[in-house]
Amino acid sequence: MHTSVEIEGRRVDVETTSAADRVLRESGTGILAEMELYFSCLIRKKVRFHPVGSHDDEVAVGEGLSVRFRPVMTANCPVNYDGDEVPVADFPIKRPQAYVPHWLRIDYRRGEWVGEFGYL
């Protein structure tokens, strides 16, 4: 599937692979693809997957798929942290539309949801 949605006044192109489309159709449950932009000592982009209906600002894309954009930050920079899960808090942005991604791609590989987003 290839479509677009509007988040914070910006159009986001959303593309799902045929494998992702098949799993969405067959599962009977929806999935939320959260585009997380992490601000701290570095900037990181990550797509996290949650059940549909878990956040108020979800934007429905199609059959069983919703998306949202979430800028987050940490209170400090853990220099020796080896894991992926640093505690984060929502990061209020004055002009969020300037940071909303231009595109999102979603796939389903080896039994897991995989996603990436970008700005060009």
Secondary structure, DSSP 8 states (H G I E B T S, - for coil): -EEEEEETTEEEEEEE-HHHHHHHHHH-S-EEEEEEEEESSSEEEEEEEEETTS-TT-EEEETTEEEEEEEEE-SS--TT--SS----EE---SSGGGTS-SEEEEEEETTEEEEEEE--
